[in-house]
Amino acid sequence: MITLKQLHYALAVDKTKHFKKAAEACSVSQSALSSAISELESQLGIQLFERDNKSVMTTPIGQLVLEKAQSIRMQVDELALLAQSEKQPLSYPISMGVIPTIAPFLLPVVLPALREQYPQLRLTIIEEQSHVLVDMVRRGELDTAVLALPYALDGLHAFEFWQEDFYLICHHDLPYAEADELRSDQLDPGSLLLLKDGHCLKDHALAACKLQPSTSSEALAGTSLGTLIHMVEGKMGSTLVPHMALPQILKEHSALRAVHLNEPGPHRKIAFITRLNYAGVNNIQLLMKLFRAQLDEHLGVIRAKV
């Protein structure tokens, strides 16, 4: 009889393309994992993997089988979550992804309240770019992820819980540093520091300013928002940041000023994404309520100081 353990091992090999790494990920010996997969192949009468001393490759028929195995594992996980959801809220382990332009600013605000209100929750957090997190949610490797919208989410649900505008972060020596607001046509695109391609924050900032990607200079691109802030502090230009980033930036960089971007908003929306049949929607709704309340409380104070 085919077992869930065999499918779990096979999926680990497919993901790592390495028997030793798969065994380590499953916390079993390599021989035990290899034996289980050999038995699975024997029961199915097909070869799942082509392997030699240097590489592992999933066969075409193996890929089809493992797609079914992934679906089975997701359904089993959903079954356990459905049963748990009838018990104490947020007491079941949850894996959550967060994009890098949200994680450093959202997590310090929400995690203390989350620990206080739901002490039994075991939360696993992964920080990755949007396309990686979307794929992980689709494959069942994550329960949910926190993304900035708009973003292509075909086949997934989005539960929006926060909206925000962008602010121009500039050095206090610049003439418009003391302004309350600036329109996009008042900005100098040539000195606008943005993230490199692949970060949705860049796309959202360009859209808010009605600028084309070609308007920004690759020479003034950064790999992280923190890098951009240091570049602004070094008077290399200015950058656009979301509202939730302001408290940390202004606290840590006294030479910088924040000026609201006076363009129709909200400039981006923050949402949880899940699979269409995800059984833990009630837990997501509780997280949304808590996250929204903490952001309102935290940024409500900061908003008056900007």
C-alpha positions as a printed NumPy array, in Angstrom:
array([[  0.   ,   0.   ,   0.   ],
       [  1.262,   3.484,  -0.896],
       [  1.787,   5.592,   2.222],
       [  1.81 ,   9.307,   2.895],
       [  5.365,   8.925,   4.202],
       [  6.52 ,   7.57 ,   0.84 ],
       [  4.88 ,  10.481,  -0.98 ],
       [  6.42 ,  12.938,   1.481],
       [  9.899,  11.511,   0.845],
       [  9.403,  11.534,  -2.931],
       [  8.284,  15.171,  -2.88 ],
       [ 11.362,  16.083,  -0.846],
       [ 13.635,  14.451,  -3.427],
       [ 11.804,  16.218,  -6.234],
       [ 12.285,  19.549,  -4.474],
       [ 15.953,  19.146,  -3.527],
       [ 17.031,  16.968,  -6.478],
       [ 19.338,  15.284,  -3.975],
       [ 18.73 ,  12.157,  -1.849],
       [ 20.994,  13.204,   1.028],
       [ 19.489,  16.697,   1.268],
       [ 15.982,  15.236,   1.04 ],
       [ 16.77 ,  12.818,   3.871],
       [ 18.085,  15.669,   6.028],
       [ 14.95 ,  17.719,   5.31 ],
       [ 12.784,  14.747,   6.351],
       [ 14.939,  13.971,   9.424],
       [ 15.576,  10.364,   8.349],
       [ 18.615,   8.42 ,   7.209],
       [ 19.429,   8.421,   3.51 ],
       [ 19.075,   4.638,   3.366],
       [ 15.589,   4.772,   4.9  ],
       [ 14.504,   7.414,   2.413],
       [ 16.003,   5.549,  -0.55 ],
       [ 14.336,   2.295,   0.521],
       [ 10.936,   3.998,   0.859],
       [ 11.2  ,   5.533,  -2.611],
       [ 12.381,   2.26 ,  -4.174],
       [  9.389,   0.532,  -2.602],
       [  7.079,   3.257,  -3.914],
       [  8.477,   2.859,  -7.427],
       [  8.038,  -0.905,  -7.166],
       [  4.426,  -0.553,  -6.022],
       [  3.65 ,   1.869,  -8.859],
       [  5.629,  -0.102, -11.432],
       [  7.337,   3.034, -12.742],
       [ 10.575,   4.942, -12.235],
       [ 10.094,   8.299, -10.493],
       [ 13.701,   9.459, -10.576],
       [ 16.766,   9.023, -12.74 ],
       [ 19.763,   9.079, -10.443],
       [ 23.49 ,   8.598, -10.534],
       [ 26.333,   9.589,  -8.227],
       [ 26.112,  13.246,  -9.214],
       [ 22.521,  14.167, -10.021],
       [ 18.838,  13.32 ,  -9.602],
       [ 16.251,  14.069, -12.262],
       [ 12.499,  13.492, -12.073],
       [ 11.184,  11.412, -14.977],
       [  8.256,  12.733, -17.055],
       [  5.863,  10.126, -15.617],
       [  7.358,  10.778, -12.196],
       [  6.515,  14.468, -12.537],
       [  2.858,  13.614, -13.191],
       [  2.771,  11.271, -10.204],
       [  4.368,  13.859,  -7.922],
       [  1.882,  16.528,  -8.994],
       [ -0.85 ,  14.166,  -7.767],
       [  1.168,  13.464,  -4.616],
       [  1.437,  17.191,  -3.919],
       [ -2.325,  17.537,  -4.278],
       [ -2.885,  14.594,  -1.907],
       [ -0.543,  16.052,   0.714],
       [ -2.258,  19.436,   0.497],
       [ -5.665,  17.812,   0.98 ],
       [ -4.432,  15.879,   4.008],
       [ -3.022,  19.088,   5.491],
       [ -6.323,  20.857,   4.82 ],
       [ -8.184,  18.006,   6.547],
       [ -6.071,  18.364,   9.682],
       [ -6.445,  22.143,   9.611],
       [-10.215,  21.877,   9.186],
       [-10.452,  19.706,  12.282],
       [ -8.173,  22.017,  14.245],
       [-10.14 ,  25.118,  13.229],
       [-13.066,  23.847,  15.313],
       [-10.897,  24.035,  18.408],
       [ -9.089,  27.055,  19.857],
       [ -8.425,  29.766,  17.219],
       [ -4.861,  30.14 ,  15.937],
       [ -3.603,  27.175,  17.911],
       [ -2.49 ,  25.2  ,  14.845],
       [  0.925,  25.756,  13.192],
       [  0.819,  28.256,  10.318],
       [  3.504,  28.957,   7.745],
       [  3.465,  32.497,   6.36 ],
       [  5.551,  34.234,   3.732],
       [  6.234,  37.98 ,   3.732],
       [  7.92 ,  40.067,   1.028],
       [ 11.104,  42.009,   1.974],
       [  9.489,  45.457,   1.575],
       [  6.855,  44.549,   4.176],
       [  8.518,  42.145,   6.635],
       [ 10.93 ,  44.553,   8.43 ],
       [  8.169,  47.085,   9.047],
       [  5.087,  44.932,   9.624],
       [  6.49 ,  42.142,  11.809],
       [  7.864,  44.294,  14.667],
       [  4.443,  45.941,  14.892],
       [  2.251,  42.81 ,  14.884],
       [  4.316,  40.008,  16.434],
       [  4.233,  41.24 ,  20.072],
       [  0.426,  41.474,  19.987],
       [  0.205,  38.134,  18.196],
       [  2.27 ,  36.415,  20.891],
       [  0.201,  38.032,  23.632],
       [ -3.238,  37.24 ,  22.177],
       [ -2.464,  33.82 ,  20.679],
       [  0.376,  32.29 ,  22.735],
       [ -0.248,  28.782,  21.398],
       [  0.246,  29.776,  17.758],
       [  3.367,  28.307,  16.163],
       [  4.14 ,  30.655,  13.306],
       [  6.815,  29.949,  10.706],
       [  7.839,  33.007,   8.662],
       [  9.678,  33.016,   5.347],
       [ 10.876,  36.21 ,   3.656],
       [ 11.01 ,  36.039,  -0.145],
       [ 10.042,  37.994,  -3.244],
       [  6.438,  37.896,  -4.43 ],
       [  6.825,  35.395,  -7.276],
       [  8.541,  32.877,  -4.987],
       [  5.871,  33.191,  -2.284],
       [  3.014,  32.893,  -4.771],
       [  4.514,  29.666,  -6.117],
       [  5.039,  28.301,  -2.587],
       [  1.417,  29.014,  -1.634],
       [  0.195,  27.349,  -4.83 ],
       [  2.328,  24.247,  -4.145],
       [  1.153,  23.998,  -0.539],
       [  4.592,  24.783,   0.881],
       [  3.115,  27.833,   2.634],
       [ -0.321,  28.294,   4.167],
       [ -0.448,  31.973,   3.315],
       [  1.671,  34.97 ,   2.346],
       [  1.517,  38.729,   2.839],
       [  1.942,  40.566,  -0.469],
       [  1.545,  44.065,  -1.874],
       [ -1.131,  44.452,  -4.529],
       [ -1.697,  44.775,  -7.399],
       [  0.029,  41.518,  -8.307],
       [ -0.971,  38.625, -10.594],
       [ -2.639,  35.989,  -8.393],
       [ -4.414,  33.673, -10.825],
       [ -6.064,  30.843,  -8.924],
       [ -5.491,  32.322,  -5.466],
       [ -7.605,  34.315,  -3.012],
       [ -6.494,  37.749,  -1.791],
       [ -7.753,  39.133,   1.539],
       [ -6.874,  42.822,   1.74 ],
       [ -6.3  ,  44.302,   5.191],
       [ -4.299,  47.529,   4.672],
       [ -3.96 ,  50.383,   2.186],
       [ -1.204,  52.958,   2.104],
       [  0.425,  55.738,   0.101],
       [  4.025,  56.376,  -0.81 ],
       [  6.238,  59.059,   0.702],
       [  9.327,  60.621,  -0.811],
       [ 12.331,  60.151,   1.455],
       [ 14.942,  62.851,   0.883],
       [ 17.837,  64.534,   2.664],
       [ 16.836,  67.555,   4.774],
       [ 19.192,  69.77 ,   2.736],
       [ 16.972,  69.53 ,  -0.366],
       [ 14.665,  72.524,  -1.077],
       [ 11.446,  70.507,  -0.953],
       [ 12.345,  68.61 ,   2.243],
       [ 10.033,  70.83 ,   4.296],
       [  7.054,  70.5  ,   1.929],
       [  3.95 ,  68.653,   3.09 ],
       [  3.249,  67.091,  -0.311],
       [  4.758,  66.747,  -3.767],
       [  3.256,  65.766,  -7.097],
       [  5.067,  63.271,  -9.3  ],
       [  5.756,  65.961, -11.925],
       [  7.751,  67.843,  -9.271],
       [ 10.147,  64.936,  -8.829],
       [ 13.398,  64.493, -10.708],
       [ 13.191,  60.993, -12.258],
       [ 16.929,  61.031, -12.94 ],
       [ 17.753,  61.155,  -9.216],
       [ 14.982,  58.812,  -8.066],
       [ 16.46 ,  55.755,  -6.348],
       [ 14.469,  52.559,  -6.865],
       [ 14.916,  48.856,  -6.266],
       [ 16.21 ,  46.617,  -9.02 ],
       [ 13.801,  44.85 , -11.372],
       [ 11.885,  41.99 ,  -9.802],
       [ 10.73 ,  43.907,  -6.719],
       [  7.041,  44.794,  -6.791],
       [  7.754,  47.962,  -4.76 ],
       [  9.531,  49.393,  -7.802],
       [  6.549,  48.616, -10.042],
       [  4.102,  50.144,  -7.559],
       [  6.22 ,  53.279,  -7.09 ],
       [  6.542,  53.813, -10.845],
       [  2.796,  53.288, -11.288],
       [  1.989,  55.801,  -8.538],
       [  4.217,  58.377, -10.248],
       [  2.971,  57.472, -13.748],
       [  6.571,  56.79 , -14.818],
       [  7.931,  54.191, -17.215],
       [ 10.652,  51.744, -16.047],
       [ 13.078,  53.338, -18.518],
       [ 12.86 ,  56.625, -16.606],
       [ 14.795,  55.259, -13.647],
       [ 18.536,  54.776, -13.767],
       [ 19.993,  51.297, -13.245],
       [ 23.054,  53.026, -11.806],
       [ 20.834,  54.306,  -8.984],
       [ 19.138,  50.978,  -8.238],
       [ 19.436,  49.132,  -4.938],
       [ 19.003,  45.542,  -3.868],
       [ 17.089,  46.418,  -0.7  ],
       [ 15.116,  49.291,   0.749],
       [ 17.743,  49.655,   3.476],
       [ 20.425,  50.181,   0.839],
       [ 18.339,  52.873,  -0.856],
       [ 17.883,  54.708,   2.443],
       [ 21.642,  54.791,   3.015],
       [ 22.101,  56.107,  -0.531],
       [ 19.592,  58.888,   0.197],
       [ 21.444,  59.686,   3.412],
       [ 24.609,  59.968,   1.319],
       [ 22.854,  62.581,  -0.861],
       [ 22.827,  60.338,  -3.952],
       [ 19.142,  61.024,  -4.598],
       [ 15.711,  60.414,  -3.109],
       [ 13.449,  57.375,  -2.971],
       [  9.819,  56.388,  -2.459],
       [  8.798,  54.258,   0.511],
       [  5.44 ,  52.939,   1.772],
       [  3.759,  54.515,   4.776],
       [  4.47 ,  51.564,   7.092],
       [  8.229,  52.057,   6.596],
       [  8.241,  55.654,   7.889],
       [  8.494,  55.05 ,  11.674],
       [ 11.643,  52.965,  11.431],
       [ 13.313,  55.117,   8.755],
       [ 12.685,  58.468,  10.44 ],
       [ 13.706,  57.124,  13.847],
       [ 17.012,  55.713,  12.604],
       [ 17.959,  58.472,  10.114],
       [ 17.546,  61.944,  11.6  ],
       [ 18.905,  63.679,   8.471],
       [ 16.023,  62.431,   6.321],
       [ 12.571,  63.882,   5.723],
       [  9.331,  62.307,   4.461],
       [  7.051,  64.12 ,   1.996],
       [  3.692,  62.652,   0.989],
       [  3.306,  61.774,  -2.699],
       [  0.253,  63.72 ,  -3.803],
       [ -1.098,  61.298,  -6.394],
       [ -4.393,  59.371,  -6.383],
       [ -4.182,  56.492,  -3.936],
       [ -3.961,  54.162,  -2.239],
       [ -0.621,  53.532,  -3.93 ],
       [ -0.497,  49.934,  -2.782],
       [ -2.698,  47.462,  -0.91 ],
       [ -1.514,  44.793,   1.519],
       [ -3.21 ,  41.396,   1.556],
       [ -2.992,  37.808,   2.685],
       [ -3.084,  35.322,  -0.174],
       [ -4.292,  31.721,   0.136],
       [ -5.329,  28.815,  -2.035],
       [ -8.968,  28.72 ,  -3.118],
       [ -9.76 ,  25.673,  -0.947],
       [ -7.646,  26.659,   2.062],
       [ -9.417,  25.459,   5.213],
       [ -7.881,  28.018,   7.568],
       [ -9.706,  31.104,   6.295],
       [-11.077,  31.783,   9.785],
       [ -7.508,  32.009,  11.076],
       [ -6.58 ,  34.374,   8.244],
       [ -9.485,  36.624,   9.173],
       [ -8.272,  36.737,  12.787],
       [ -4.778,  37.637,  11.612],
       [ -6.183,  40.358,   9.355],
       [ -8.117,  41.882,  12.239],
       [ -5.068,  41.881,  14.511],
       [ -2.688,  43.204,  11.841],
       [ -5.059,  46.01 ,  10.87 ],
       [ -5.588,  47.074,  14.483],
       [ -1.859,  47.166,  15.215],
       [ -1.053,  49.127,  12.064],
       [ -3.82 ,  51.616,  12.796],
       [ -2.539,  52.119,  16.329],
       [  1.114,  52.316,  15.396],
       [  0.895,  54.436,  12.26 ],
       [ -1.854,  56.633,  13.654],
       [  0.712,  58.105,  16.065],
       [  3.419,  58.39 ,  13.41 ],
       [  1.108,  59.994,  10.868],
       [  0.788,  63.112,  13.021],
       [  4.591,  63.466,  13.168],
       [  5.374,  63.154,   9.442]])
